[in-house]
Amino acid sequence: MKINNTSLPDIFVLELFSFKDNRGEFVKTIHDTTFKENGLEYQFTESFYSVSEKNVIRGMHFQAPPHDHVKLVYVVTGSILDVVVDLRRDSATYGQSFQVELSDKNRKAIYIAKGFAHGFLALEDRSIVEYHCTTSQNKEAEGGILYNSFDFEWPVKQPILSVRDNEFLPLKELNTPF
Ligand SMILES: Cc1cn([C@H]2C[C@H](O)[C@@H](COP(=O)(O)OP(=O)(O)O[C@H]3O[C@@H](C)C(=O)[C@@H](O)[C@H]3O)O2)c(=O)[nH]c1=O
């Protein structure tokens, strides 16, 4: 597993260990010693996955303190364009975004520190995205910003969104909780 810096502090792209043979593929997603040596949190309390059709956008989501969490996100099958936005008010990169393609071909994962909004665009039908979070869901603490309200051009004309995701306030109207 290789851990790479990105243009945003505290966001890392992991190259997962993948082994292929005539049976298929083996992929390692979490390894406590490697995470610890690189200063990454690895004590996850909740995991879940979603299945999305092509052109679905989910996001941009966060969980506010004290229920905020680190997220590890990767694709099991399919491909997505994964996007994060820095919402930490004292950060030099506040409001800036970073994006990376995650797929069953490149076996990359994104490690997202506390204080970021997260979302993605599914690039293929039936893209399965798995998450591990360091705190569990807390409905009252859930929040988001509108997917098209920050410095990122989504490569899709008519995205498919949930009603909730379409109704989030734009970034400029957010009183950030971070
Ligand atoms: C996130 C979540 C949702 N749910 C429920 C609420 C709802 O009935 C159903 C679907 O929820 P959502 O529409 O919020 O699912 P979704 O839009 O896929 O939410 C996810 O989006 C991406 C971008 C993230 O970063 C994740 O952390 C998570 O917020 O599942 C849980 O029970 N536990 C959870 O942790």
The ligand as a MOL file (V3000), in Angstrom:
LIG
                    3D

  0  0  0     0  0            999 V3000
M  V30 BEGIN CTAB
M  V30 COUNTS 35 37 0 0 0
M  V30 BEGIN ATOM
M  V30 1 C -24.9950 7.9590 5.3350 0
M  V30 2 C -26.0490 7.0390 5.9850 0
M  V30 3 C -27.3220 6.9390 5.4610 0
M  V30 4 N -28.2340 6.1430 6.0390 0
M  V30 5 C -29.5900 6.0500 5.4670 0
M  V30 6 C -30.2920 7.3760 5.2950 0
M  V30 7 C -31.1260 7.1550 4.0500 0
M  V30 8 O -32.3430 6.5440 4.4140 0
M  V30 9 C -30.3210 6.1660 3.2340 0
M  V30 10 C -29.5170 6.8160 2.1070 0
M  V30 11 O -28.7490 7.8660 2.6670 0
M  V30 12 P -28.0940 8.9830 1.7530 0
M  V30 13 O -29.0350 9.3970 0.7040 0
M  V30 14 O -27.5610 10.0390 2.6700 0
M  V30 15 O -26.8980 8.1680 1.0730 0
M  V30 16 P -25.6410 8.7680 0.3150 0
M  V30 17 O -26.0560 9.9770 -0.4250 0
M  V30 18 O -25.0050 7.6870 -0.4490 0
M  V30 19 O -24.7190 9.2070 1.5230 0
M  V30 20 C -23.3130 9.0950 1.4400 0
M  V30 21 O -22.8530 10.0500 0.5010 0
M  V30 22 C -21.4410 10.1450 0.3540 0
M  V30 23 C -21.1430 11.2650 -0.6090 0
M  V30 24 C -20.7210 10.2040 1.6400 0
M  V30 25 O -19.6790 10.8500 1.7760 0
M  V30 26 C -21.2310 9.2940 2.7190 0
M  V30 27 O -20.6250 9.6000 3.9690 0
M  V30 28 C -22.7250 9.3450 2.8250 0
M  V30 29 O -23.1150 10.6210 3.3130 0
M  V30 30 O -29.4610 5.4930 4.1480 0
M  V30 31 C -27.9330 5.3910 7.1540 0
M  V30 32 O -28.7980 4.6600 7.7160 0
M  V30 33 N -26.6730 5.4690 7.6840 0
M  V30 34 C -25.7110 6.2700 7.1210 0
M  V30 35 O -24.5530 6.3180 7.6210 0
M  V30 END ATOM
M  V30 BEGIN BOND
M  V30 1 1 1 2
M  V30 2 2 2 3
M  V30 3 1 2 34
M  V30 4 1 3 4
M  V30 5 1 4 5
M  V30 6 1 4 31
M  V30 7 1 5 6
M  V30 8 1 5 30
M  V30 9 1 6 7
M  V30 10 1 7 8
M  V30 11 1 7 9
M  V30 12 1 9 10
M  V30 13 1 9 30
M  V30 14 1 10 11
M  V30 15 1 11 12
M  V30 16 2 12 13
M  V30 17 1 12 14
M  V30 18 1 12 15
M  V30 19 1 15 16
M  V30 20 2 16 17
M  V30 21 1 16 18
M  V30 22 1 16 19
M  V30 23 1 19 20
M  V30 24 1 20 21
M  V30 25 1 20 28
M  V30 26 1 21 22
M  V30 27 1 22 23
M  V30 28 1 22 24
M  V30 29 2 24 25
M  V30 30 1 24 26
M  V30 31 1 26 27
M  V30 32 1 26 28
M  V30 33 1 28 29
M  V30 34 2 31 32
M  V30 35 1 31 33
M  V30 36 1 33 34
M  V30 37 2 34 35
M  V30 END BOND
M  V30 END CTAB
M  END
